[in-house]
Amino acid sequence: MAEALINVLLEQLVTVAFDHTKEAVKLILNAETEVKKFRSNLKAIQAVLEDAEKQQVENASVRNWLDELNDVSYKMVDVLDEWNTEILKQEAMRVPSEKKETFKKVCFSISSTCFCFGPVNKATHLYRVATEIKELNEKLTMIAAQKEQFGFHQSSTRRVDEQLIKSLETSSFVDISRIFGREEAQADLLNKLLSESSEEEKEIPIIPLVGMGGMGKTTLAQLAYNNENVKTYFDKRVWVCVSDPFDSVKIAKAIISGTGNTAPDSTELQVVLQCMSRCLEGMKFLIVLDDVWTENQREWESLKLPIMMRTCVVGSKIVVTTRKERVAEIMGATIHMIHLKKLSDENCLALFNSIAYLGREMDEANGFGSIGEKIAKKCDGLPLAVKTLGALLHYKKKKNEWEEILNSNIWALKEVEQQVFQPLLLSYYELAPAVRRCLLYCATFPKDNQFSEDNLIKLWMSQDYLSGKDYKEKEKLGRNVFGTLVMRSFFQDVVEEVGVDEYKNITVCCKMHDIVHDFVQFLNRNECFTAEVKEADKEILRISEEVRHLTLMFVPYESSFLDLISPANCKKLRTLATFDSKISSVDLIAISKMKCLRTLNLSNNAIEEFPEEMGALIHLRYLDLSRNWRLEKLPDSVGNLYNLQTLRLDGCDELSALPESMGNLTKLRHLHNKYCRNLAYLPRGIARLTSLQTLDFCPVMDGECLKLEDLGSLDQLEGSLKIVIKTFKGKLNDATSEAHKARLWSKKLYFLTIEIALLTEEQTQRTADILLEALRPHQDLLHLNIWGDTLWPCSAVPSWMIPLQNLRSLELWRFRGFECLPPLGTLPFLEEFSVSGMDKVKRVGHEFLGMPNSQTTSSSSSSVFFPKLKKLYLTELCEWEHWEEVGGDGVTIMPCLDHLQIYHCPKLVNLPLFLQNTALSKVIISGCRQSIIIPIMPANCDVEIEDEIEDSEDERVETETHIVSQIDEEITVIT
């Protein structure tokens, strides 16, 4: 930890202290000399840090020495950051003359306790900074002298670590489908899961998997859970991470969500259990409760899961993973218990070889094999330990490197709490200092918490753990660090999650094994503290003054910080995060003491407002207020958070506007504001945030707010953006001019939603078409949604749409002027298309495929239209009558189509015959004619028909005529 911190500090001493303080501070206290001394002392200490980090595991004196070093280093980082903030503040005040008065009022919305602008006050501030540097240097000199008493070994110059310069794949190379030494246990588990229960059997079978940490209980449960026979046998499967403490309400809500239903907001157990009972009724369920710790029978019985599952179909089962046999006993499940024992030496070696020699099998026969065998034996049958060391040695190409691991003193450490920690320590010390520090920060997450790569990198950056010449370079380094931790088996269960909403963001998520979580908490126990708050507790939490990162869990509703923590113990906090909590207020006193905060995560609480004193948190880089549904506004003092890089406001339903002072946040990179239902106003000062990369939602309207044209200055925007154009009151020409100036084509957006709302009936089709034409996006766009208002008269797709050759999904809603569907059939990668509210469309045929008329009859040329289309949604085409037969010899249409939904098309007569040759597995027809003609669908296709509309006599005659016509067409084709 100290090694990485000092690396960051040395970099800052060069880039900050000399560049900005050289002239002014030197005149006051000769600070340049002090800074040089400080750097010299740090470099001397840096030479022995590698040895000190290893010794501190079992030597308390060394640990204390490192704590003192960390304390001084942290203080120096804050002093330098304070000065840098002064520079940012002055830059923020340099605004155009016509806006100077506006921003002047904003910037001085509260009194500043840190900085003043007058020459005298500025000199006073510099004097204080220089004085602090001198005092810290004196402390560091003493610490440097103390290092001699420990006899540390100086490390040789560290090599440039490939972990930090080489991009690694962010997926595990260990094939989870291959298991070693668990074949018997796997067969036993599958047999128990797939065995039929008798009708007379009242109790739901509970199958506990019991074994010490790192034995592979969760892996075995995952293999069974994803087994194809298991998927077929059970109607639904639910996976719940339980961990400690055992929270019946939370577990029941997770089960409800896992069934595909929405859990109630109530915290009353009885209410939640009643909902869970309804969700479990009438289906065959498999429920897995992973990582159960409770030995309290009352806690288990309060969940009432076996009783609730009596309404399930016979054959339902519960699987439980736990380290404790006592857990199985209180559940009355010992009869079905499966014990996981240590792997044999033979299976340990097989698992080790499958990882360490992957892609380098020849090394096993060239002298590495005997060393690897001894290392595998030292893992003592623990699969997690074997995986970790196998992943480490996979990257070591020399025999002496393998021998260093085999002969390491770490194997003999007695202070390590768990046996599996020794192999983890060996792998941990082989990480670069920056990677180690990033790993240790993950101790701030609860056990079993799933975190995303993107958000984790932002958290690391908020703590200055990543170095680089600019933000983009640091992000790239963060991705490499994440990849390293995945490849070294510190992170697991890596998945890609795709959003189902208009943003469709792809997120890489993962978890830490609970043993790895214990490990990082063990190493970071002095700086990280997690407190679980119980509703019955009334006492203030006892937190050490040396804690830097505080996580609060299960804080009850209407609690405040003063109810939980003493502000005096929070002066050094750099992270404050809450999970599963409902804090309702943020105290002025508490906030005013947390001056060192860099990361503040108060998401998913019930906070209504923040005090203006929030602006005093000048070091803050990351602020997460998402899903505080009662939050109505942010304080104006938010504009004083000059170092803020990430602001998360997703799901703040009551938030209607952002403060004018937002224009001061020139370092802001990410403004996440999705799902803010009432957010209608963004200040125009956001146009000054030229480093902004993320702006999820941008409402545009008349008045002194952010204009469409202001997006033109935000050249760094990327990822996803939703634009809502509102209330132009007959000024659509102005909107079109602004749209050109927005220059959307210059921004690397992959997800774009354009919503045109509240236009007047005077808007012409021509003007509406021109507006849409001006909103041309980047050529690499993947997902596009265009939603019109009920009066939106647009009559044609813009010319730029069809050339979007990378487009994956497209939604077109309420294009009232369209007479036919757009020609999309030639888009090579389009996978999903949804259209709604095109009132003038009567026929769908060759024009939809982008097929010339000459090709609608038999043709010798072969063509594939919609080659990748998987999902097709056709909704509210109120005048649509015919879906025409098109194509001919050699023409293939929608070969990959899997899902077709047709809603509220009351005049539609038929579906085309080409659907027989698709991959359809699901067809839903709702609100259509009773006599709609449906061809024979592919085998295994499920067809659902809902809310049929009864035909009139004329419609029945029309249907019969169409059937005759269709038969004639088929005869013609055959002939």
Order of alpha helices (4+ residues) and beta strands (2+ residues): alpha-alpha-alpha-alpha-alpha-alpha-alpha-alpha-alpha-beta-alpha-alpha-beta-alpha-alpha-beta-alpha-alpha-beta-alpha-beta-alpha-alpha-alpha-alpha-alpha-alpha-beta-alpha-alpha-beta-beta-alpha-beta-beta-beta-beta-beta-alpha-beta-beta-beta-beta-beta-beta-beta-alpha-beta-alpha-beta-beta-beta-beta-alpha-beta-beta-beta-beta-beta-beta-beta-alpha
